Amino acid sequence: MSNPDETQALAREVDFLKELVRVPSDNPPGDCAPHAEVAGRLLEELGFTVERHVVPEPFVKANGMKSVVNLVVRESFGSGKGPVIALNAHGDVVPPGEGWTFDPYGAEEKSGAIYGRGAAVSKSDFATYTFALLGLKERPEGLDGTVELHFTYDEEAGGFVGPKWLLEHGISKPDLAVSAGFSYAIVVSHNGALHLEIVVRGKQAHAALPETGADALEAATVILTAIYAERQRLYGITSATPGIGSPKITVGLISGGINTNVVPDRITLRVDRRLTPEEDGASVEKELNALVEAAVAGRPGIEIECRRIILAEPLRTLPGTEKLVETIQKHAAEVLGETPPATAVPLYTDARHYTAAGVPTVLYGAGPRSILEANAHAADEHVRVSDLKAATQVIEASLRDLLKV
């Protein structure tokens, strides 16, 4: 920034982000109310009125978490009859894991970057969206409409008591939405995901007489063979959506057994099936269940149970999305010196809940050219201050265009 006021504003934004990174909000375990309290206080110190929407404990626990408080800020301009634009970022983060050379909660700034868990995904966009909105408040002339901040806390658990909760309960009814993303691409579509737990039940027996039992692990190996054959089949399918590639399937967790000398009577598999935008999640689930059941059909003493953990439908491009894309591209080109492409990515986010509610949505925010470059969900996660600055400028300018009288 070239003048003292802009330099001071960036310094305030950096401090805001650092305070958010310093408060753990790992999910799991998903005890995120303390972070929401800090974020709410910081927003109020900036002059915003903050709504705190506490999700009742039974719903939180049903989604594998301990506490969720969603924050909503609403700022209206002009007559308030213009579009309602939601800006959504999530404050829950994956646990740090190992391999860090920085304190995961230290928010250390070095060589123009801020390091810490959530610095990129997506506490950075708490800052991006907050300070873009603050810029509108400071110069509201010529604007008409409403901007809402939706700061939620269950993206890592699927977004069901975050964005989906806000939309289903009528807390927000936006016309357009922008969700947390990166600065050099505008995501208009992404994969979905189906997580299944497959329980294989058999009958335990002494290892000296395995034929007297029903070996659940032996049956599980047949299921694994079928799943990996399905993986090869899926590699031969290519999504019509550029950037998505093929559907994917992975067995990420296996547990079971009693002891070394006992035929195992129970084996549990956790399966991740990535869905392309062309696929229907319920249909894929039905096909996968049939695949598993067919693999062990006729095996005496073996029973199968398939239980859905998560079904996250893909983010699909809705009519009206092009207005968001064109506006962000125009201002990103001015700020970055290049036009970020509209693209798709083979992961999933809670932005899909907005499109599921009929709200045109894109992902755009502070970050480099890729998740890998930011070390998102990895050790030494970071965001560059220059990208934070640029994304804030782009979002503010885009909002001005979209709310122009």
N, C-alpha and C positions, 0 to 999 in steps of 0.2 A: 504494500500500500504506500502511496506516495505522499500523503499529508499526515500531520500529527494525529488528527481525529481518527483516520482509518487505521493507523498504526496502533492507537490505543484500543480501538474496537477489536482488532485481531488479537491483541494481548489478552483482552477480557475473554474472548472466545476460547483461546488456548487454555487459560486458567479454568474456565468452565468445564472443558473437556477433561482436564487433568483431575479435577475434583471427582468427576464421574468415574474415571478409571480407577481411582484409589479406593472406591467402595466396592468390595466383592459382590458379585451377583451371579455366581456360578449356577448353572442349571444342567444336570443335577448338582445339588439337591433341590434348587429352585425355591429358596427362601429369599424372595426378591423385594418384599415390602420395605426393608431398610434402605435399599437403593432408591426406591421410588420416593421415600421421604426426603432423602438428600436432594434428588433431582427436583422435586416439588419446591423445596425451599430455595434452591438456586434460581428457579424460574420466577418465584415470587420476588426475590431480590432484584430481578431485572424488570419488575413492574407488571408481570403477567398475573392474571387471575387463574388459579389452577383448580380444576375439578379432580378429586381423587375418587375413583370408582373401585371400591373394594370388591373383589370376587369372593363369594361365600366359600367357606372352607371345603364343603363337600365337593364342589365343582373343581376346586384347585387340586384336591387330593386325587380325584378321579383322573386328572391329567398328569399325575405323578409329581406334583409340586407341593410346596409347603405354604407359600403366600404369594398373592398377586394383587397389586394395586395398579390399575391403569390410570395414567395421567392424561387429561384432556385440557387443552388451552384453546379458547375461541376468540378470535379478533375480527370484528366486523368493520368494514370501511364503507364510506358513503351511505347510500340508502340501505345497504345490506342485502339488496335484492339480486346482486350479481351471483356468480357461481360460488359454491362451497368447495374449497379445495383442502383435502386432508394430506398432511405430511406425517408419515408413519415411520418410526424407528423403534427397534427393540433394545431393551436394556439388559436382558438376560444374556449370558455368555456361556460358552463351553468351559469346563474346568481347564486350568492352565496346562496340566501335564508337565512333562520333563523337558530338559534341554534348553531352558532359558538362560541367557547371559544378562538379562535385565530382571529386576523385580517385577513380576506380573502385575502387581498392584502399585508399583512405584510411580507410574506416569512420568518416567524420566525422559527429558528432551535432549536429544543428541543429534548433531549433524542435520538439523532441520526436520527431525521426525520425533513423534511422541510414541513411546513404547509402553505396551501394557495390554493385558487381556481386555478385549472389547474396544481398544483404541480405533480399530478399523471397522469391526463388525459388532454392533453398529452404534456405539456410543458417540462416535465421530459425527453421526448424523443427528443425534440429539443437539449437538452444537451447530451443525450446518443449518438445520431447519429453524432452531431457536433464533439464531442471529440474523438469518434472512428475514424472519418475521419481525424481529426488532428493527431492522432497517426499514421495513414498510411502516411500522408504527411511528418512526421518527420522521418519515416523509410520506404522509398518507394522501397527498393531493392527487386527484385524478383517478382514485381507486374506488371500485364498487364491488362488494362481495364479502366473503368470509374465508379466512384461513384458520384451519384447526391443526394443532399439534396433537398427534396420537402417539404417546410414548407408552409402549406396552412391554410385557415381561414374560412372554411364554413362546417366543419364536422357536426356541430350541426344543420345545415340547409340542410344536405343531400350530400354535397361534389360535387354539380353540377358545381359550379364555382371555385372549388379547383382542386383536382386531375383530375376530368373529363375534366375540362377546359384545363389543361396542356396537357393531352393526345389527346383530340379531335383537338386541334389547332397545333399539331405537335411540341410543345415546348419540349417534351420529348418522347423518344421511348425506354424505358428500356427493358432489357431482363428478369430481375428478380426484385422483389420489396419486401421490408420489411416495414411493417407499425407499428405504435405505438401499444404496447401491454404490457404484464407483463412478469416477468423473469422466472416464474416457469411452464410455459406451452407455447407451440407453437400452435397458433390458425391457422388451415388450412381451416376452414369452419365456416360460421355463418349464422344466420337468415337474412331474408330481412324484410321489413316492407311496408305495404300499409296504408297510412293515407287518410281517406275520410272525407269530410264534407257533411253531409246529411241535406238539408234544407227542412223542412215540412211547406208548406204554406196552410193556411185555410182562414177563413173569421171572422173578429172580430164582436162581438155582446155584448150587455149589459149582465152582469152576471144575471140579473133578467129574461132574456129571452135567455138562452144559445142555445135553439133549433133553433133560427133564424140565428145562425152563423155556422161556421165549425171549430171545436175546433182542432187546430194544436197540442196542447199538448196531447189531448186524442189520436190522431193518432200516435204521437211520442211514447206513452206508448206501443202501439201495435208493433211498430218497435223495441223498446227495448226488449220486450218479445221475439221477433223472434231472435234478436242478442244474447240474453243470452241462448236461446235454442241452437243456433249455437255454443256458447262457450262450452256447455256440449257435443255436438257432437264431437267437435274438440279434447276434452280431450281423446276421445277414439282412436285417431290416434297417432301413435308414429313414428317419423322420423327414417329412417334407419341409419342416421348419429349419432354416439354416442355423447352424450352431448347436443343434440338439444332438445329432448323431443317432445312435441306435438305443433301443431300450436296454436296460442292464439289470442283472440279478446277482446278488451276493449273499452268501451265508456268513454273517458277521460274528455270531456267537454260537457256541455249542457247550452244553453242560449236561451232567448226568453221571450215573454210576453210583455204586455203593461202596465197593472195596475191590482191591486187586483180584481177590479170589472169589468174587461173586458175579454171576451173570447179571448184567445191568437190566433193571426192570423199567427204567424211565430215562429217556434222553430228550432234551429240549434244544431246538434249533431256532435261531432268530434270522429271518430272511428279509433283505431289503430289495424290493423290485422297483426300479425307476420307470416312471410312466412318461411317454412322449405326449405332446399336446394332442395328438390324434387319438390317443387311447382313452378308454373309459375305465376308471379305477375299479368299479364294481364288477365289470366283465372280466378284467384281468385277475381279480381276486378269485372269481368263480373258476376260471381256467387253471389257476395255480393250485387251488384246492383239489381239483380233479386230477391234476398231474401227480400230486402227492399221494392221493388215495389209490390211484392206479398202480403206483410203484410198489405198494405193499399188499395189493389185493391178493387174497388167498393164502396169506401167511398165518398159520394157526397161532392164536394167542396174542396177536399184535393188534393194538387199537391206535387210531390216529385222531388227534384233535388239532384243528387249525383255528387259531384265534387272531383276529385283527388287532394290532397295536395302534397303527396310524394308517389312515388313508388320506393323503394330501393330493387333491386333484391338481393338475398342471395350471400354471398361469397362462390364460389364453387371451389373445389380443382382441379387444372389443372395439366396435365402431366408436369413434371419438378419441381413440388413443393417438391418432395421427396429429391432433391439435397439440397434445402434450409434447410429442416427439419433435414436431417442427419448431415449437417455441423454445424448447430446451436446446435443440441443435443450433438455432440462431444465436443464442446468447453464449453457449459454450464455444462456438467458433470465435466469437469476439474475445472471450476471456482466455481461452486455451490456445488459440491460433490454429485449431483444427476442429473438424466437425465430428463429434462422436457418432458412430453408426448405431442404428437401431438393430438390436440383435437378440438372440435367445441364448440361454445358458442351461447346461444339463444338471442343475441342482434345483432345490425348491425352497421357497420362502413363505412367510405368512402374508405376503402381498396378494396371494391367490384368493384370500377371503374377500378382498375388495372386488375383484373381477367376478367372483361367484355371486356377489350381491348386485352385479350389473354396473359397477363403477369402473370406467376406463382408468387403467393404472399402468404406470411405468416404474422402473427402479432406476433412481439416479441420486447420487450423493457424493461424499468425500472418499476418495481412494484412488489407487493407481490403476494400471491397465488390467490387472488380474488379481484374483484371490491369492494366487501363489506369491505374487510380488509383495503383497501386504502381509504375508505369513498369517493370514486369517485362519483361525482354528489351529494354529501351529505355534511353536515357540517363537518368542521375539516378535509377536504381532505389533504392527505399528501403522501410523498414518503420517504422511508428510504434511507439514504445516502449509506448504504451498498448495497442496491439493485441498486441504480444508478451506483455505482462503478462496481458492478458485470456485469450489462447489458452492460456497455460501453466496458468492457474487452471482453465479449462474442461476441459482434457485431464486434469489431475490429479484433479479431482472426478469426471470420467467414468470414469477407471480405477478409482477407489475403489468406484464403484457396480458396475462390471462384475466386480470381484474380491471383492465383499462376501461374507463367509462366510454 
